[in-house]
Amino acid sequence: MATVEATETANEDRPQTLTAFDRCDSCGAQAYMRVTMASGGELLFCAHHGNKNRDKINAPGTVWYDESYRLSGGQG
């Protein structure tokens, strides 16, 4: 399982930044984590549900994109 920390640097390979329109697939709150599966599927999670499900969703090739640092006003 790979984790990609969001940064402010420009990078064409970096996933698109999550916005207020991106909603958690579990509860509908604002999403701060995107999980890309090896099969190409994608899940969005709020910080709570992302942390809750991180150990359950750990198949090879799974990539976690985490912007939860934004909750504390951090720069990444």
OpenMM code with the backbone's topology and positions (N, CA, C; nanometers):
from openmm import Vec3, app, unit

residues = "MET ALA THR VAL GLU ALA THR GLU THR ALA ASN GLU ASP ARG PRO GLN THR LEU THR ALA PHE ASP ARG CYS ASP SER CYS GLY ALA GLN ALA TYR MET ARG VAL THR MET ALA SER GLY GLY GLU LEU LEU PHE CYS ALA HIS HIS GLY ASN LYS ASN ARG ASP LYS ILE ASN ALA PRO GLY THR VAL TRP TYR ASP GLU SER TYR ARG LEU SER GLY GLY GLN GLY".split()
positions = [
    Vec3(0.0862, -0.1172, 0.0000),
    Vec3(0.0000, 0.0000, 0.0000),
    Vec3(0.0900, 0.1224, 0.0000),
    Vec3(0.0679, 0.2121, -0.0924),
    Vec3(0.1441, 0.3358, -0.1013),
    Vec3(0.0602, 0.4511, -0.0495),
    Vec3(0.1271, 0.5495, 0.0083),
    Vec3(0.0599, 0.6706, 0.0532),
    Vec3(0.1248, 0.7883, -0.0153),
    Vec3(0.0443, 0.8744, -0.0724),
    Vec3(0.0932, 0.9958, -0.1361),
    Vec3(0.0485, 1.1123, -0.0502),
    Vec3(0.1437, 1.1861, 0.0023),
    Vec3(0.1102, 1.3055, 0.0797),
    Vec3(0.0922, 1.4213, -0.0174),
    Vec3(-0.0113, 1.4973, -0.0005),
    Vec3(-0.0366, 1.6129, -0.0862),
    Vec3(0.0649, 1.7214, -0.0565),
    Vec3(0.1146, 1.7847, -0.1607),
    Vec3(0.2068, 1.8971, -0.1452),
    Vec3(0.1625, 2.0098, -0.2350),
    Vec3(0.2234, 2.1239, -0.2191),
    Vec3(0.1882, 2.2407, -0.2995),
    Vec3(0.2686, 2.2486, -0.4283),
    Vec3(0.3620, 2.1560, -0.4526),
    Vec3(0.4448, 2.1622, -0.5717),
    Vec3(0.3666, 2.1150, -0.6931),
    Vec3(0.3953, 2.1755, -0.8065),
    Vec3(0.3285, 2.1369, -0.9308),
    Vec3(0.3880, 2.0057, -0.9789),
    Vec3(0.3025, 1.9109, -1.0140),
    Vec3(0.3473, 1.7818, -1.0610),
    Vec3(0.2343, 1.7230, -1.1440),
    Vec3(0.2646, 1.6929, -1.2706),
    Vec3(0.1601, 1.6416, -1.3588),
    Vec3(0.1091, 1.5054, -1.3140),
    Vec3(0.1908, 1.4283, -1.2416),
    Vec3(0.1495, 1.2967, -1.1951),
    Vec3(0.0683, 1.3032, -1.0666),
    Vec3(0.0642, 1.4189, -1.0036),
    Vec3(-0.0075, 1.4342, -0.8773),
    Vec3(-0.1576, 1.4324, -0.9037),
    Vec3(-0.2327, 1.3595, -0.8221),
    Vec3(-0.3787, 1.3600, -0.8396),
    Vec3(-0.4357, 1.4997, -0.8176),
    Vec3(-0.5488, 1.5249, -0.8763),
    Vec3(-0.6162, 1.6530, -0.8596),
    Vec3(-0.6498, 1.6754, -0.7127),
    Vec3(-0.6286, 1.7982, -0.6660),
    Vec3(-0.6583, 1.8332, -0.5276),
    Vec3(-0.8061, 1.8130, -0.4992),
    Vec3(-0.8361, 1.7598, -0.3821),
    Vec3(-0.9747, 1.7397, -0.3402),
    Vec3(-1.0372, 1.8743, -0.3054),
    Vec3(-1.1649, 1.8903, -0.3378),
    Vec3(-1.2357, 2.0154, -0.3119),
    Vec3(-1.3550, 1.9900, -0.2205),
    Vec3(-1.4239, 2.0951, -0.1853),
    Vec3(-1.5434, 2.0833, -0.1012),
    Vec3(-1.6544, 2.0048, -0.1718),
    Vec3(-1.6452, 1.9890, -0.3019),
    Vec3(-1.7450, 1.9126, -0.3760),
    Vec3(-1.7194, 1.7627, -0.3693),
    Vec3(-1.5986, 1.7224, -0.3279),
    Vec3(-1.5658, 1.5811, -0.3124),
    Vec3(-1.6164, 1.5347, -0.1765),
    Vec3(-1.7005, 1.4325, -0.1756),
    Vec3(-1.7683, 1.3900, -0.0536),
    Vec3(-1.7290, 1.2466, -0.0172),
    Vec3(-1.7247, 1.2203, 0.1114),
    Vec3(-1.6927, 1.0878, 0.1655),
    Vec3(-1.7963, 0.9856, 0.1187),
    Vec3(-1.7488, 0.8723, 0.0690),
    Vec3(-1.8394, 0.7662, 0.0250),
    Vec3(-1.9104, 0.6987, 0.1412),
    Vec3(-1.8601, 0.7161, 0.2639),
    Vec3(-1.9233, 0.6537, 0.3797),
    Vec3(-2.0294, 0.7408, 0.4448),
    Vec3(-2.0011, 0.8721, 0.4582),
    Vec3(-2.0936, 0.9555, 0.5363),
    Vec3(-2.1351, 1.0850, 0.4669),
    Vec3(-2.0735, 1.1212, 0.3572),
    Vec3(-2.1109, 1.2419, 0.2857),
    Vec3(-2.0394, 1.3685, 0.3304),
    Vec3(-1.9516, 1.3583, 0.4306),
    Vec3(-1.8732, 1.4753, 0.4735),
    Vec3(-1.7686, 1.5078, 0.3669),
    Vec3(-1.7025, 1.6225, 0.3803),
    Vec3(-1.5997, 1.6601, 0.2845),
    Vec3(-1.4880, 1.5567, 0.2850),
    Vec3(-1.4460, 1.5149, 0.1661),
    Vec3(-1.3405, 1.4141, 0.1530),
    Vec3(-1.2028, 1.4794, 0.1609),
    Vec3(-1.1151, 1.4164, 0.2362),
    Vec3(-0.9759, 1.4592, 0.2475),
    Vec3(-0.8805, 1.3480, 0.2064),
    Vec3(-0.9338, 1.2306, 0.1709),
    Vec3(-0.8519, 1.1182, 0.1280),
    Vec3(-0.9140, 1.0545, 0.0049),
    Vec3(-0.8273, 1.0211, -0.0902),
    Vec3(-0.8704, 0.9506, -0.2113),
    Vec3(-0.7917, 0.8200, -0.2157),
    Vec3(-0.8626, 0.7104, -0.2378),
    Vec3(-0.7994, 0.5801, -0.2499),
    Vec3(-0.8171, 0.5332, -0.3934),
    Vec3(-0.7057, 0.5085, -0.4603),
    Vec3(-0.7107, 0.4568, -0.5967),
    Vec3(-0.6701, 0.3100, -0.5920),
    Vec3(-0.7590, 0.2256, -0.6373),
    Vec3(-0.7360, 0.0813, -0.6356),
    Vec3(-0.6567, 0.0402, -0.7594),
    Vec3(-0.5882, -0.0712, -0.7493),
    Vec3(-0.5116, -0.1234, -0.8624),
    Vec3(-0.6017, -0.1493, -0.9821),
    Vec3(-0.7273, -0.1823, -0.9569),
    Vec3(-0.8230, -0.2102, -1.0647),
    Vec3(-0.8714, -0.0834, -1.1348),
    Vec3(-0.8351, 0.0342, -1.0790),
    Vec3(-0.8770, 0.1598, -1.1383),
    Vec3(-0.9923, 0.2249, -1.0655),
    Vec3(-1.0536, 0.1533, -0.9723),
    Vec3(-1.1620, 0.2105, -0.8937),
    Vec3(-1.1100, 0.3156, -0.7969),
    Vec3(-1.1999, 0.3987, -0.7478),
    Vec3(-1.1612, 0.5070, -0.6590),
    Vec3(-1.2635, 0.5216, -0.5470),
    Vec3(-1.2140, 0.5479, -0.4260),
    Vec3(-1.2992, 0.5757, -0.3107),
    Vec3(-1.2564, 0.7080, -0.2506),
    Vec3(-1.3522, 0.7827, -0.1976),
    Vec3(-1.3233, 0.9074, -0.1280),
    Vec3(-1.3672, 0.8929, 0.0168),
    Vec3(-1.2848, 0.9448, 0.1083),
    Vec3(-1.3160, 0.9360, 0.2507),
    Vec3(-1.2883, 1.0679, 0.3202),
    Vec3(-1.3678, 1.0975, 0.4230),
    Vec3(-1.3334, 1.2033, 0.5166),
    Vec3(-1.2146, 1.1505, 0.5976),
    Vec3(-1.1513, 1.2335, 0.6771),
    Vec3(-1.0352, 1.1888, 0.7546),
    Vec3(-1.0737, 1.0754, 0.8497),
    Vec3(-1.1896, 1.0872, 0.9133),
    Vec3(-1.2336, 0.9847, 1.0087),
    Vec3(-1.2469, 0.8481, 0.9416),
    Vec3(-1.3225, 0.8407, 0.8334),
    Vec3(-1.3450, 0.7117, 0.7687),
    Vec3(-1.2208, 0.6628, 0.6933),
    Vec3(-1.1387, 0.7538, 0.6443),
    Vec3(-1.0131, 0.7123, 0.5820),
    Vec3(-0.9230, 0.6428, 0.6818),
    Vec3(-0.9068, 0.7039, 0.7995),
    Vec3(-0.8236, 0.6425, 0.9029),
    Vec3(-0.8845, 0.5118, 0.9531),
    Vec3(-1.0157, 0.5074, 0.9621),
    Vec3(-1.0847, 0.3878, 1.0096),
    Vec3(-1.0664, 0.2704, 0.9131),
    Vec3(-1.0632, 0.2994, 0.7822),
    Vec3(-1.0582, 0.1936, 0.6807),
    Vec3(-0.9202, 0.1678, 0.6221),
    Vec3(-0.8201, 0.2444, 0.6612),
    Vec3(-0.6867, 0.2328, 0.6005),
    Vec3(-0.6328, 0.0893, 0.6092),
    Vec3(-0.6454, 0.0243, 0.7222),
    Vec3(-0.5928, -0.1116, 0.7375),
    Vec3(-0.6741, -0.2152, 0.6606),
    Vec3(-0.8006, -0.1869, 0.6365),
    Vec3(-0.8869, -0.2811, 0.5656),
    Vec3(-0.8656, -0.2759, 0.4152),
    Vec3(-0.8278, -0.1584, 0.3657),
    Vec3(-0.8106, -0.1398, 0.2214),
    Vec3(-0.6607, -0.1280, 0.1947),
    Vec3(-0.5961, -0.2428, 0.1847),
    Vec3(-0.4507, -0.2410, 0.1696),
    Vec3(-0.4021, -0.3395, 0.0652),
    Vec3(-0.4805, -0.3609, -0.0378),
    Vec3(-0.4417, -0.4524, -0.1444),
    Vec3(-0.3196, -0.3983, -0.2190),
    Vec3(-0.2371, -0.4877, -0.2737),
    Vec3(-0.1227, -0.4414, -0.3528),
    Vec3(-0.1684, -0.3493, -0.4660),
    Vec3(-0.0963, -0.2426, -0.4860),
    Vec3(-0.1287, -0.1462, -0.5911),
    Vec3(-0.2230, -0.0365, -0.5481),
    Vec3(-0.2718, -0.0414, -0.4243),
    Vec3(-0.3607, 0.0620, -0.3726),
    Vec3(-0.2800, 0.1848, -0.3346),
    Vec3(-0.3260, 0.3018, -0.3762),
    Vec3(-0.2563, 0.4273, -0.3449),
    Vec3(-0.3510, 0.5179, -0.2679),
    Vec3(-0.3033, 0.5679, -0.1540),
    Vec3(-0.3792, 0.6620, -0.0711),
    Vec3(-0.3253, 0.8014, -0.0944),
    Vec3(-0.4117, 0.8948, -0.1325),
    Vec3(-0.3776, 1.0367, -0.1465),
    Vec3(-0.4425, 1.1079, -0.0285),
    Vec3(-0.3607, 1.1660, 0.0599),
    Vec3(-0.4085, 1.2158, 0.1881),
    Vec3(-0.3879, 1.3668, 0.2005),
    Vec3(-0.4968, 1.4408, 0.2106),
    Vec3(-0.4919, 1.5856, 0.2324),
    Vec3(-0.5459, 1.6227, 0.3701),
    Vec3(-0.5483, 1.5284, 0.4623),
    Vec3(-0.6058, 1.5558, 0.5941),
    Vec3(-0.5268, 1.6605, 0.6723),
    Vec3(-0.4034, 1.6892, 0.6325),
    Vec3(-0.3264, 1.7958, 0.6962),
    Vec3(-0.4005, 1.9293, 0.6885),
    Vec3(-0.4856, 1.9460, 0.5884),
    Vec3(-0.5592, 2.0715, 0.5719),
    Vec3(-0.6549, 2.1000, 0.6877),
    Vec3(-0.6936, 1.9962, 0.7597),
    Vec3(-0.7846, 2.0138, 0.8730),
    Vec3(-0.7197, 2.0945, 0.9845),
    Vec3(-0.5878, 2.0872, 0.9968),
    Vec3(-0.5176, 2.1619, 1.1008),
    Vec3(-0.4525, 2.2874, 1.0453),
    Vec3(-0.4817, 2.3227, 0.9192),
    Vec3(-0.4271, 2.4438, 0.8591),
    Vec3(-0.2829, 2.4294, 0.8142),
    Vec3(-0.2326, 2.3076, 0.8071),
    Vec3(-0.0930, 2.2828, 0.7674),
    Vec3(-0.0724, 2.3053, 0.6188),
    Vec3(0.0522, 2.3131, 0.5819),
    Vec3(0.0900, 2.3352, 0.4420),
    Vec3(0.1258, 2.2053, 0.3703),
    Vec3(0.1307, 2.0960, 0.4396),
    Vec3(0.1568, 1.9680, 0.3746),
    Vec3(0.2894, 1.9116, 0.3994),
] * unit.nanometer
topology = app.Topology()
chain = topology.addChain("A")
for resn in residues:
    res = topology.addResidue(resn, chain)
    for name in ("N", "CA", "C"):
        topology.addAtom(name, app.Element.getBySymbol(name[0]), res)
